[in-house]
Structure formats: structure tokens, C-alpha cells
Amino acid sequence: MSDRDALEAAVVAHPAQDAPRLALADWLDDHGTADDRLRATFIRGQIDAFRKNEVNNYNFEMPNHRQLALGAQVNDLLTRGVWGEPHVPDGLGYKIPRSRLALLEIRNRSRSHRCVWRRGFPDEVGCPARVWFFGADRWLAAHPIRRATVTVPGGVVAYFTEREGDRVTFTPYNGTWLKFPRFQCTVSQRLVDELTGHPDANEVLFHLALTQTFAGVEFVLRGRNAYQHYTAEGRRA
């Protein structure tokens, strides 16, 4: 693992702390490219803005020399970040705001892809499910993402995989792109009984598989809500 990888891992491991983020910013300043140094400035600037907003409860605008914000090609969400001056359109034509850096939200033109940056790193993302699956492992290794909003794929079906005592494992699969070997959920027999014949059974199992496969991330299924009534143990009280 490189020094940069280790510093990014520390940010992911301690998402509530600013110190690992600032340590990475220092490393980017000392060892990175011009784009890396711009990112270091962004990390410090957004942390500073967050602290000012939190303590003083007002919208803090960065001094001119630090009015730097992130431009991102959000069709690939996080893996092809582009750093640029404020108000310079990125590759998708999205204009970057100059102020209110404490929370920076970027969307693509179709608004199907969304990324919210807090304290210098992606905090929330929104995208189609297939995009999440293609990029999630890379993103989660480098960024402390705590929330993801994904679109339920059409035709998803949860197949019975195995049973061990009172625990039943399912593999959600839609026959085309969702070929993710560890994408499974293990639930109680009580939940299986409650979902038998339920029209939203596959949606519930899909959401449970997301939360179990990508532990630590809160998932919201865009435009759906049946899954909110269930846990792996059964219907919520």
C-alpha cells in the first residue's frame, strides 16, 4: 500500500475526524501534482467552511485566494475528478459555485448522477444501480461515503441460494449486468414467510443485499419505499 493509499484509508476508517483529511492534504501538497495541490486547498477550504458554518451558523464565503471548488465528471462520479477554478464549466458543462463550500453538490445534465462533497470528500452519491456496482469498491476504498441513492433495476429477481437453520440466503440478479458474486443477503425465515407473495419482495431483498454487501453505507432506493418497512429479521414493529 502506498503512502497515499494509507492516508486515504485512514480517512475512510475515521470519517468523523478532520485530522486524517488534513494529513492527506499535507501529503498532496508535498508530493502531489498541481491538481493534487489544488485538491489539498479544496479539502482545507471545505473543512474551514464547515467549521465556520457549524460554529457561527452562517454561510461562510471563502477569501478570494481560496475560492476553489471541485468540478467532477459525474457520469463516472468519483474516479475521474477534475479540479478547476470557480465558475469554469467542467466536461459536462456544469458551472462550479464559488461560495458555500461547506456543502458542494454536483449533478450531471440528466440529474441521474449526484455527488455531495463535505469536508473535502464525497459524502453522498446518487446514481443508477449499475453505476454503483461498477464503481463502488473503488469509491469506498478512497472516500468516506455514508449514503447512496440508487435506482432499482428493472427485472431484478432474488433467487434462493442456501438455507442454514433459520437463516436463508438470496442472490438478487437480473440476468444482464448484475453479476456480482458477493451480492447476497441473509435473512430470517420470518422475513421469508412475510414476503411470500408480496409484490415488493424483490425490492426488499435488493435493499437488504445492498446494505449487507456494502456495510456502513445507508441506501435509499430512488422512487420506492416498501423496503423501509423491513429488516433482515422481518417487518419493522
N, C-alpha and C positions, 0 to 999 in steps of 0.2 A: 504494500500500500504506500503510495506517495505521500509526501507531507500535505499536499493539497487535499488528497482523498481523506486523510486522517482528520484534517481540520473540518472538512465538510461533514464527516461522520460525527464529529463532536457537536456540531450544530444540530444535526438530526437527533442525536441522543439527548440533548439538553435544550429542547425547543423554547422553554420559558426563560432561558438565561441569555443576556446580551453578550457576556464575555466571550463565548466561542465565536459569535458572529464578528465581533471586533477583532479577535485574533486572526480570523480568516482575512478580514480586510487589511490588517497589517501585513500578512504574508503576500497578499495580492499586490500591495504597494511595493514591497521589497523585491519580489521575484516574478511578478506577472508582466503581461504586455500592457500596452497603452489602454486597451479595452478593459483589462483586469483592474488597472488603476482607477478607471472611471467607475467600474463596479464597486470598488472599495469606497469611493466617495459616496456612491449611492447608498451603500449599506450604512455608513456612518450618518449620512444625512437623514435617512428614513428613521433610524433609531432615535436620532436627536429630535426629529419632528414628532415621533410617537411619544417621547418623554415629555415634550413641551405640551402636547395636547392632553396627555394624561394628568399632568400636574396642574396646569393652568386652565384647562377646559376651554381652549380657544383654538382657532385654526392658525397654525403657525406656518408662516411662509419663509422658506429658506433665503438667506442672503444671496445676492446675485451670483457670487462666485461659486456657490454650491447648489444652484438651481439646476440640478442634473437629475434626470429621471430615466426609467428603463423603457426601452422600446422592445417589444418581443414579437417575433413571428409566431403568433399564437396558433396557426394551423399545426405547428409542431409543439406548441405550448411552451415547453421549457428547455428543450435540448438545443435550440439554435438562437439563444438570446442575442440581441443586437443592442449595444449601448450607444446612445446618441444624445445630442444637445436637445434641450426642451423645444417643443413646437416643430421639430423636424419629423416629417412623416416616416414611419418605418416601411418595410417592404410591402405591407398591406394597405398603406395609406392612412393608418391610424395616427392622429396627432397626439403628441405626448403633452400632458398637462405640466405646467411649471410649478404649481404650488400644491399644498395639501398632500405632501409626500407621505404623511403618516399612513395613509391607505391609498394605494395606487391600483386601480382596476383597469384591465385591458381586455378588450374583446376583439374578435375578428369581424370582418364585414357582415358575415351572416349571423353573427352573435351566437353561434353554436359553440364557440370556444371562448372560455373566460378564464382569466388568471388574476387573482388578487394578491398583491405583494404587501407584506407588513414586516417592518423591522429588517428590510433588506432581502427577504426571501419569499418565495411563493408560499402562501398560507392556505388559499382555497383555489381549486380549479373546477372548471365545468367543461365537459366535452362529451361527444358520443362514446358509448361503452367501448367500441372497437379501438378508439384512440387511447382510452385509458389503458386497455390491456396491452397495447403495443409499446407504451412508454412508461407505465407505472413503476416498474422495477428501477429504471434509470432515474426517474424523478425522485422517488422516495429515498434513494441512496444518497442524494445530494441536497435535498430540500426538505424542510420540516413541514410537509403538507398535512394539515389536520382535517380538511374537509374536501370532499369531491362530490360534485353533482354530475350524474351520468344519465344518459338516455337509455331506457330499457330497449334492448334489441328485439326486433320483430322475430317471431317464431321461436323464441327460446323455449327449450323443454328441459326439465330436470329429470334425469334418469336415475333410477335406483342403482346404487353401486355396491353397497355391502351393509350387513347388519351385524352388530355385536352387542348382545344383551338388549338393553333398552335404547341403544343408540343406532341411528340409521343414517347412512351417508348417501348423499345425492351429488351428481355431477351435472350442473347446468350446461347445456350445449345447444347450439342452433344449426349445426350441420355445415356451416360455411367457414367463418373466421374464428369462432370461439373454441380454438383448440389449445386450451391452456391446461396442462397436465395436472397442476395442483389446484385448479379452480373447483373446489368442492365445499359442501357444508355438511356438518354432522349435527343431527337434531334428535330430539326425544321422540319416542313412539307416540306420546301425547300429541305433539305437533302434527305428526303424520296423520293421526286419526282426525284431527281438527281440519286439516287441509284436504282430506279426501273429498273429491268432488267440488272443491272450492274453485271458482273461476280464476282467482288470482293466486293460486297455489304456486305457479312457476315464478311469478313476480316475487313472492315472499322468499322462496328458496334462492332466487337470484340475488336478492339483497343480503341474505344471510351468508351466502357464499362470498360476496364481496367483503363483508365485514370480517369474516374468518380468514380469508386469504390475505387481506391487507390489514392486519391488525394495527390499531391505533389511528385509523382514518375513519372519520364519520362520513357515511354515504347517504346521499339523497337521490332518489330516482326521479328524474325530471318528469313532472306531469302525473305522477302516480302517488298513492298514499296508503294502499292496503297493507303494505309491508310494515307500516308504522305500528300496527296493532299486534304484531307478533314478535316473539323472541325465539331462540332455538329450543326453549323449553315448552313453548305453547303460547296461546293467546294471552296478551297482557291483561292484568286484572283491571 
